[in-house]
Amino acid sequence: MTVLVTGATGNTGRHVVAELVRRGERVRALTRNPAEARLPAGVELVKGTHTAPETLTEALEGVTKLHITVTAGLAEVGADLVKRAVDAGVRRMTIVWGGYVGPTEQAMAESGVEWTRLEPQEFMSNALTWVDSVRAEGVIREPFDLPSAVVHEGDIGAVAATALVEDGHSGKVYNLTGPQALTTSERIAILGSAVGRDIALAKITRQQAIDRLLAEGVSVADAEYVVGWHSDPPLEARTVVDTIEKVTGRPARTFAQWVAEYADRFKP
C-alpha cells in the first residue's frame, strides 16, 4: 500500500513525508521538481502538481492513502482531485486546510472515505521571511505586535502521518497550535538570543505590509486576507490547545526549538 503526499517539498509536506518514512510506510512524493526534492532515501519521486489532477492518473495508481496541502490554485480543481483519488482507490485522506473550509476541504468531507482535516494556525516558518532584514540590518519590519500560538511545521507533519497510519481519526477536525501564544516582539527576543544579537522591531503600516506582499507576486485578495488576519487574529490563533500532544503522544515543539533549528540562516 502506498501513501501519496502532494506538495511533498513544501513547508509541511516534507515533514509529512519524513514522518511516514520514519514509520516504515511506502511513500510516493508529488513534486514539481524531483531533482531538487532532497527527500529521504527510499521515497518514490513523481513529477507533477495537485493543481492539475487530470495529469495524476499514474501518480494515483496503487495509492490507498493521500495527503493534500491546500495551496494557491487548488480551490478551482480540489473537488476533482478528491474524486479522482477516490475513484483510483484511495480510502483514507488528510488535508492541511487553506485557512478556511473551501471547496477541497468540503469535497473531502463529502467523499465517503476516511478523512481528517488539519487546521494549523500560524506557521513558525513564517519567521523565515525575516532572514534577509535580520542578516543585513538586525531589523524586522511588521505592522502588528499581537500574540499568536505559532505551530512547528514538523508537528503538523506528525499529526498528518498519525492520522494516515493509525485508526481513530476519521471525520476529525484538528485545530493545531504551538505551546505558547507569543507576540511578534517575544518571538524576536527569542530569535535575537539564539543568534546573539539585538534585533529591532520597526513598525510599518498596514498598507505597507500589503504592498510588500503584492511586490512578491501575491494577489490583491490574498494580500489583504493575510494582512487582515494578522491585524485581528481569530481566537483559535491566540489560544493554545494540546491537540498535537493528544494525537502524537508528545508535546508540541516551542518556537525556541524551531529557532535552534534555523538560527544559522539568520546570522550574517
SERO-4910 file (N, C-alpha, C, O; in steps of 0.05 Angstrom, whole numbers):
BEGIN
 pado doro    nc1    nc2    nc3   cac1   cac2   cac3    cc1    cc2    cc3    oc1    oc2    oc3
  Met    A     17    -24      0      0      0      0     18     25      0     38     26     14
  Thr    A     10     44    -16     26     68    -20     11     93    -10    -13     95    -13
  Val    A     26    111      3     16    137     11     26    158     -8     50    160    -12
  Leu    A      9    173    -21     17    195    -38     15    221    -22     -6    228    -11
  Val    A     37    236    -22     38    262     -9     41    283    -31     61    284    -45
  Thr    A     21    301    -33     23    323    -52     37    346    -39     37    348    -14
  Gly    A     48    364    -55     64    386    -44     86    376    -25     90    387     -4
  Ala    A     99    355    -34    117    340    -16    142    355     -8    156    347     11
  Thr    A    149    376    -23    173    392    -15    165    418     -2    183    436      2
  Gly    A    140    422      4    131    447     17    137    448     47    149    429     58
  Asn    A    129    469     59    134    473     88    125    450    105    139    442    124
  Thr    A    101    440     99     90    418    115     94    391    101     98    371    114
  Gly    A     92    391     75     93    366     60    118    349     65    116    325     69
  Arg    A    142    362     67    166    347     71    167    335     99    179    314    103
  His    A    153    347    118    152    336    145    133    312    145    137    292    160
  Val    A    111    313    130     93    290    127    108    267    116    107    244    126
  Val    A    124    271     95    140    250     82    159    238    102    160    214    105
  Ala    A    174    255    117    194    245    136    181    228    157    192    208    165
  Glu    A    158    237    167    145    221    189    135    194    178    137    174    192
  Leu    A    124    194    154    115    169    143    138    150    138    135    126    143
  Val    A    160    160    128    184    143    124    193    132    151    200    109    153
  Arg    A    194    149    171    202    140    198    184    117    208    194    100    222
  Arg    A    159    118    200    141     97    209    141     72    191    127     53    195
  Gly    A    158     73    170    161     50    153    141     48    131    138     27    119
  Glu    A    128     70    124    108     70    103    121     72     76    143     83     73
  Arg    A    107     62     56    116     65     28    105     92     18     81     96     17
  Val    A    123    110     11    115    138      5    121    145    -23    143    140    -34
  Arg    A    101    157    -36    105    169    -63    102    199    -60     81    208    -49
  Ala    A    121    214    -69    121    243    -65    117    258    -91    131    254   -110
  Leu    A     96    275    -92     90    290   -115    103    318   -113     98    332    -94
  Thr    A    119    325   -133    134    350   -132    139    360   -160    141    344   -179
  Arg    A    140    386   -163    144    398   -189    173    393   -199    177    391   -223
  Asn    A    191    390   -181    219    387   -188    233    365   -172    246    370   -152
  Pro    A    230    340   -181    241    317   -166    272    319   -162    282    310   -142
  Ala    A    286    331   -181    315    333   -179    324    350   -156    346    347   -146
  Glu    A    307    368   -147    314    386   -124    298    379    -99    298    395    -80
  Ala    A    287    355    -98    268    349    -76    282    346    -49    271    355    -28
  Arg    A    305    333    -48    320    329    -23    302    316     -1    300    326     21
  Leu    A    290    294     -9    273    279     10    288    253     18    308    246      6
  Pro    A    278    240     39    292    216     49    296    194     28    280    192     10
  Ala    A    316    179     32    321    156     14    298    137     15    286    133     36
  Gly    A    292    125     -8    270    106     -9    244    117    -17    225    103    -24
  Val    A    242    144    -18    216    157    -26    215    157    -56    234    163    -70
  Glu    A    192    148    -67    188    148    -96    180    177   -104    159    187    -96
  Leu    A    195    189   -121    190    216   -131    175    216   -157    182    202   -175
  Val    A    153    232   -158    137    234   -182    134    264   -188    127    280   -171
  Lys    A    139    270   -213    137    298   -222    108    305   -227     94    291   -241
  Gly    A     99    328   -216     71    336   -221     62    355   -199     77    362   -181
  Thr    A     37    364   -202     25    382   -183     -4    375   -179    -18    366   -197
  His    A    -13    378   -154    -41    371   -148    -60    391   -159    -85    387   -157
  Thr    A    -51    413   -170    -69    432   -182    -75    425   -211    -89    439   -225
  Ala    A    -64    402   -220    -71    391   -247    -79    362   -243    -65    344   -253
  Pro    A   -101    357   -230   -109    329   -223   -113    311   -248   -110    287   -245
  Glu    A   -119    323   -271   -123    307   -295    -97    293   -304    -98    275   -321
  Thr    A    -74    302   -293    -49    290   -301    -38    269   -281    -16    259   -285
  Leu    A    -54    263   -261    -44    247   -239    -53    218   -239    -51    204   -218
  Thr    A    -62    208   -262    -72    180   -263    -50    161   -254    -55    143   -238
  Glu    A    -26    164   -265     -4    145   -257      5    150   -228     11    131   -214
  Ala    A      5    175   -220     14    181   -192     -5    168   -172      4    161   -150
  Leu    A    -31    166   -179    -50    154   -161    -52    124   -162    -66    111   -146
  Glu    A    -39    112   -181    -41     83   -185    -29     68   -160     -6     72   -152
  Gly    A    -46     51   -148    -37     36   -125    -37     51    -99    -29     40    -78
  Val    A    -47     75    -99    -47     92    -75    -73     87    -59    -95     87    -70
  Thr    A    -70     82    -33    -93     78    -16    -96    100      5   -118    103     17
  Lys    A    -75    117      8    -77    139     27    -65    164     13    -46    162     -2
  Leu    A    -77    187     19    -69    211      6    -68    234     25    -85    238     42
  His    A    -47    250     23    -45    275     38    -45    299     19    -30    299     -1
  Ile    A    -61    319     25    -64    343      9    -58    367     27    -68    369     49
  Thr    A    -42    385     16    -39    412     29    -52    432     10    -45    434    -13
  Val    A    -71    447     20    -85    467      3    -65    490     -3    -54    502     15
  Thr    A    -62    495    -29    -44    516    -38    -59    533    -58    -82    527    -66
  Ala    A    -47    555    -67    -59    572    -87    -65    556   -112    -49    540   -122
  Gly    A    -89    560   -123    -98    547   -147   -112    521   -143   -123    509   -162
  Leu    A   -113    511   -118   -126    485   -113   -156    488   -111   -171    469   -117
  Ala    A   -166    510   -102   -195    513    -97   -211    506   -122   -233    494   -120
  Glu    A   -201    514   -145   -216    510   -170   -217    481   -179   -235    473   -193
  Val    A   -197    465   -170   -195    437   -180   -195    417   -158   -193    393   -163
  Gly    A   -197    426   -133   -195    408   -110   -216    386   -109   -210    363   -103
  Ala    A   -240    393   -116   -262    373   -116   -256    351   -137   -261    327   -132
  Asp    A   -244    359   -159   -237    339   -180   -214    321   -170   -214    297   -175
  Leu    A   -195    333   -156   -173    317   -145   -183    296   -126   -175    273   -127
  Val    A   -201    304   -108   -212    285    -88   -228    263   -102   -224    240    -95
  Lys    A   -244    270   -122   -259    250   -137   -241    230   -151   -246    206   -150
  Arg    A   -221    240   -164   -202    223   -178   -188    204   -159   -183    181   -165
  Ala    A   -181    215   -135   -167    199   -115   -185    176   -106   -176    153   -104
  Val    A   -210    182   -100   -229    162    -91   -234    141   -113   -234    117   -107
  Asp    A   -237    150   -137   -241    132   -160   -217    113   -164   -220     91   -174
  Ala    A   -193    123   -157   -169    108   -161   -164     88   -138   -146     70   -140
  Gly    A   -180     89   -117   -177     70    -95   -167     81    -69   -162     66    -50
  Val    A   -164    108    -67   -156    120    -41   -178    117    -21   -201    123    -27
  Arg    A   -171    108      3   -192    103     23   -187    119     49   -204    118     67
  Arg    A   -165    133     50   -160    150     74   -145    175     65   -126    173     49
  Met    A   -154    198     74   -142    223     65   -138    242     89   -154    242    108
  Thr    A   -117    258     87   -114    280    106   -110    306     89   -101    305     67
  Ile    A   -117    328    101   -115    353     87   -107    375    107   -118    378    128
  Val    A    -87    391     99    -80    415    114    -95    438    100    -90    445     77
  Trp    A   -114    450    115   -132    469    104   -118    495     94    -94    499    100
  Gly    A   -132    511     79   -121    536     69   -129    560     86   -127    583     76
  Gly    A   -137    556    111   -145    577    129   -175    580    132   -184    594    150
  Tyr    A   -190    566    115   -219    565    117   -228    540    103   -212    528     88
  Val    A   -253    532    107   -263    508     94   -272    515     66   -294    526     62
  Gly    A   -255    509     47   -261    515     19   -271    491      4   -278    470     16
  Pro    A   -271    492    -23   -282    470    -39   -268    444    -35   -280    423    -35
  Thr    A   -241    444    -32   -226    419    -29   -232    406     -2   -237    382     -1
  Glu    A   -232    422     19   -238    412     45   -266    400     46   -271    379     58
  Gln    A   -285    415     34   -313    405     33   -316    380     17   -330    361     25
  Ala    A   -302    378     -6   -304    354    -22   -293    330     -7   -304    308    -10
  Met    A   -272    334      8   -261    311     23   -280    302     44   -284    278     48
  Ala    A   -293    321     58   -312    314     79   -336    299     68   -349    284     82
  Glu    A   -342    303     42   -365    290     30   -357    267     12   -373    256     -3
  Ser    A   -332    258     14   -321    238     -5   -330    210      0   -330    193    -18
  Gly    A   -339    204     24   -348    177     31   -326    159     40   -330    136     47
  Val    A   -301    169     42   -279    154     53   -269    167     78   -278    189     86
  Glu    A   -250    154     92   -240    165    117   -224    191    111   -208    192     92
  Trp    A   -228    211    127   -214    236    123   -209    250    150   -223    246    169
  Thr    A   -188    265    151   -181    282    174   -172    309    164   -155    311    146
  Arg    A   -183    330    176   -175    357    168   -158    370    189   -165    370    213
  Leu    A   -135    380    181   -117    393    199   -119    423    195   -118    433    173
  Glu    A   -124    437    217   -127    466    216   -106    480    233   -111    491    254
  Pro    A    -81    480    223    -59    493    237    -63    523    237    -73    535    218
  Gln    A    -54    536    258    -54    565    259    -28    575    246    -18    562    228
  Glu    A    -18    598    255      5    609    241     30    591    243     36    581    264
  Phe    A     43    587    220     67    570    219     91    585    231     94    609    227
  Met    A    107    571    246    132    582    256    150    591    233    165    610    235
  Ser    A    149    576    211    166    582    188    160    609    175    176    618    158
  Asn    A    138    623    183    134    650    172    157    668    180    162    688    167
  Ala    A    171    661    202    193    677    211    216    677    190    234    694    192
  Leu    A    216    658    172    238    658    152    236    682    133    256    688    120
  Thr    A    213    695    133    212    720    116    229    742    129    234    763    116
  Trp    A    238    738    153    254    758    167    284    755    161    300    772    168
  Val    A    292    733    148    320    727    146    337    749    134    357    757    146
  Asp    A    329    760    111    345    779     97    349    805    114    371    815    116
  Ser    A    327    815    125    330    840    140    345    837    166    359    855    175
  Val    A    343    813    179    358    808    203    387    806    197    404    817    211
  Arg    A    394    791    175    423    788    168    435    815    160    458    820    167
  Ala    A    420    831    146    431    855    135    431    878    155    450    894    156
  Glu    A    409    880    171    406    904    187    400    899    217    403    917    233
  Gly    A    393    874    224    385    869    251    358    882    257    352    890    279
  Val    A    341    883    236    314    896    239    293    878    227    297    865    206
  Ile    A    270    877    240    246    863    229    224    883    226    217    897    245
  Arg    A    212    884    202    191    904    197    164    890    195    159    874    177
  Glu    A    146    896    214    120    884    215    100    905    225    107    923    240
  Pro    A     74    903    216     55    923    223     42    918    251     31    937    262
  Phe    A     43    893    261     28    887    285     46    872    305     66    860    298
  Asp    A     38    874    330     53    861    352     34    846    370     31    853    394
  Leu    A     20    827    359     -1    813    373      6    784    378     23    773    364
  Pro    A     -6    771    398      1    744    405     -9    724    384    -31    728    372
  Ser    A      7    703    379     -1    682    360     11    656    371     35    655    377
  Ala    A     -5    635    372      4    609    382     17    594    359      6    573    350
  Val    A     39    604    349     52    593    325     59    563    329     66    554    351
  Val    A     57    548    307     60    519    308     83    510    290     87    521    268
  His    A     98    491    299    120    479    284    110    462    262     93    445    266
  Glu    A    121    466    238    112    450    215    117    420    218    102    404    208
  Gly    A    137    413    233    143    385    239    121    372    255    115    348    251
  Asp    A    108    387    272     85    377    288     61    373    271     46    354    275
  Ile    A     57    391    251     35    387    232     40    361    217     21    345    213
  Gly    A     64    357    208     71    332    193     67    308    210     58    287    200
  Ala    A     73    309    236     70    286    254     40    279    257     33    256    258
  Val    A     23    300    260     -5    295    263    -17    283    238    -33    264    239
  Ala    A     -9    293    214    -18    283    189    -11    253    186    -27    237    178
  Ala    A     15    247    192     24    219    189      9    201    208      2    178    201
  Thr    A      4    210    232    -10    194    252    -39    188    242    -48    165    243
  Ala    A    -52    208    231    -79    205    221    -80    186    197   -100    172    193
  Leu    A    -59    187    181    -58    169    157    -53    140    165    -63    122    152
  Val    A    -37    136    185    -27    109    191    -45     95    212    -49     71    211
  Glu    A    -54    111    232    -69     99    254    -99    103    251   -108    122    239
  Asp    A   -114     84    263   -143     86    263   -152    106    284   -137    113    302
  Gly    A   -177    114    282   -189    131    302   -190    161    297   -197    176    314
  His    A   -182    168    272   -181    197    266   -200    205    244   -201    228    236
  Ser    A   -216    186    235   -234    192    213   -256    212    221   -268    209    242
  Gly    A   -260    232    204   -281    252    210   -272    273    230   -289    289    238
  Lys    A   -247    272    239   -238    291    259   -227    316    246   -216    316    225
  Val    A   -231    339    260   -221    365    252   -202    374    275   -211    378    297
  Tyr    A   -176    377    269   -156    382    289   -146    411    286   -132    418    267
  Asn    A   -152    428    306   -140    454    308   -112    450    320   -110    438    341
  Leu    A    -92    461    307    -64    456    316    -51    483    323    -50    501    307
  Thr    A    -39    484    347    -24    507    355      2    497    368      5    474    375
  Gly    A     20    516    372     44    511    388     37    513    418     13    517    425
  Pro    A     57    510    435     51    510    464     50    538    477     45    540    501
  Gln    A     56    559    461     56    586    473     43    606    453     47    603    429
  Ala    A     29    625    464     20    648    447     40    670    451     42    682    472
  Leu    A     54    676    430     76    696    431     71    720    413     61    717    391
  Thr    A     76    743    423     75    767    407     98    768    388    117    752    391
  Thr    A     97    785    368    119    788    350    145    796    365    166    785    359
  Ser    A    142    814    384    165    823    400    177    800    415    202    797    417
  Glu    A    160    783    426    171    760    442    185    740    424    205    729    432
  Arg    A    175    736    400    189    718    381    216    730    373    236    716    370
  Ile    A    216    756    368    240    770    361    261    767    383    285    764    377
  Ala    A    253    770    408    271    767    430    283    739    431    307    736    437
  Ile    A    267    719    427    277    691    426    297    687    404    318    675    407
  Leu    A    290    699    380    308    696    357    334    711    363    356    700    357
  Gly    A    333    735    374    357    751    379    375    737    399    400    737    395
  Ser    A    364    724    419    380    710    439    394    686    425    417    680    432
  Ala    A    381    673    407    392    650    394    415    657    375    434    642    372
  Val    A    413    680    361    433    688    342    454    706    354    474    713    341
  Gly    A    450    714    379    470    730    393    472    759    384    493    770    383
  Arg    A    449    771    378    449    800    371    422    812    378    402    798    379
  Asp    A    422    838    381    397    853    385    383    856    359    395    863    339
  Ile    A    357    850    359    341    853    334    318    872    341    303    868    360
  Ala    A    315    893    325    295    913    330    269    907    314    271    896    292
  Leu    A    247    914    326    221    913    312    214    941    302    210    959    318
  Ala    A    213    944    276    206    970    264    177    968    253    172    951    235
  Lys    A    159    984    263    131    983    255    128    995    227    138   1016    221
  Ile    A    112    981    211    104    991    185     73    993    185     60    982    202
  Thr    A     63   1007    165     33   1009    163     21    984    151     34    968    139
  Arg    A     -5    982    155    -20    960    142    -16    960    112    -12    939    100
  Gln    A    -18    984    100    -15    986     71     13    978     62     16    965     41
  Gln    A     33    986     77     60    978     70     63    947     71     77    935     54
  Ala    A     49    935     90     50    905     91     37    893     67     46    873     56
  Ile    A     14    904     59      0    894     35     18    898     10     21    880     -6
  Asp    A     30    922      8     47    928    -15     70    909    -17     79    901    -39
  Arg    A     81    902      6    104    883      7     96    856     -5    111    844    -20
  Leu    A     72    847      2     63    821     -9     57    823    -39     63    805    -54
  Leu    A     45    846    -47     40    850    -76     66    849    -92     67    838   -114
  Ala    A     87    860    -81    113    861    -94    124    833    -97    141    828   -114
  Glu    A    115    815    -80    125    787    -81    107    770   -100    112    746   -102
  Gly    A     88    782   -112     71    768   -131     45    757   -120     31    742   -133
  Val    A     39    764    -95     14    755    -82     -9    771    -94     -6    795    -99
  Ser    A    -32    759    -98    -55    773   -109    -65    793    -88    -60    791    -64
  Val    A    -80    813    -98    -91    833    -80   -109    821    -59   -107    827    -36
  Ala    A   -126    802    -68   -145    789    -49   -130    774    -27   -137    776     -4
  Asp    A   -109    759    -36    -94    743    -16    -78    761      3    -76    756     26
  Ala    A    -66    783     -8    -51    801      8    -68    814     29    -60    816     52
  Glu    A    -92    823     21   -110    836     40   -120    816     61   -123    823     84
  Tyr    A   -124    790     53   -133    770     71   -111    764     92   -117    763    116
  Val    A    -86    761     83    -64    754    102    -60    777    122    -58    772    146
  Val    A    -58    801    112    -53    824    130    -77    828    148    -74    835    171
  Gly    A   -101    824    138   -125    827    155   -125    806    177   -133    812    199
  Trp    A   -117    782    170   -116    761    191    -96    768    213   -102    765    237
  His    A    -73    779    205    -53    786    225    -61    811    241    -52    814    264
  Ser    A    -78    827    230    -87    851    244   -107    844    266   -110    859    286
  Asp    A   -120    822    263   -140    814    283   -142    783    283   -162    772    274
  Pro    A   -122    769    294   -121    740    293   -146    728    307   -154    738    327
  Pro    A   -158    707    295   -181    695    308   -173    683    335   -150    678    341
  Leu    A   -193    678    352   -188    668    378   -172    642    377   -155    637    394
  Glu    A   -178    625    357   -164    599    354   -134    603    351   -118    586    359
  Ala    A   -126    625    338    -98    630    333    -83    641    358    -59    640    359
  Arg    A    -98    650    377    -86    661    401    -89    643    426    -78    649    447
  Thr    A   -103    621    422   -109    603    445    -94    577    442    -98    562    422
  Val    A    -77    571    461    -62    546    460    -79    522    465    -95    522    484
  Val    A    -77    502    448    -91    476    453    -70    454    452    -49    457    441
  Asp    A    -77    431    464    -58    409    466    -64    386    446    -58    363    451
  Thr    A    -76    393    424    -83    373    404    -59    357    394    -61    332    392
  Ile    A    -37    370    390    -13    356    380     -4    334    399      2    312    391
  Glu    A     -3    341    425      5    321    445    -15    298    447     -8    275    449
  Lys    A    -41    305    445    -62    284    447    -60    265    423    -63    241    426
  Val    A    -54    275    399    -53    258    375    -27    243    373    -27    219    366
  Thr    A     -4    256    378     22    244    373     35    232    398     53    215    396
  Gly    A     25    240    422     36    229    447     60    244    457     73    236    476
  Arg    A     67    267    444     89    283    454     82    313    452     66    320    435
  Pro    A     94    329    469     86    358    469     93    372    443    112    364    429
  Ala    A     78    392    437     84    409    414    111    423    418    117    431    440
  Arg    A    126    426    396    152    440    398    149    470    401    130    482    391
  Thr    A    167    482    416    167    510    422    179    526    399    193    515    382
  Phe    A    174    552    399    187    570    380    217    570    384    232    572    365
  Ala    A    226    568    409    255    567    415    268    543    401    290    544    391
  Gln    A    253    520    401    263    496    388    265    501    358    284    492    345
  Trp    A    245    514    347    245    520    318    269    538    312    284    533    292
  Val    A    273    558    328    295    577    323    322    563    324    340    569    308
  Ala    A    325    544    343    350    529    345    356    514    319    380    511    312
  Glu    A    336    505    305    340    491    280    348    509    257    362    501    239
  Tyr    A    339    534    258    343    552    235    361    576    242    363    594    225
  Ala    A    373    577    265    387    601    274    409    609    254    414    633    250
  Asp    A    423    590    243    446    596    225    437    612    201    453    627    189
  Arg    A    412    609    193    402    624    169    399    654    175    398    670    156
  Phe    A    397    661    200    393    689    208    419    703    214    420    727    218
  Lys    A    441    688    215    467    701    223    480    713    198    479    702    176
  Pro    A    494    736    202    507    749    180    528    731    166    541    739    147
***
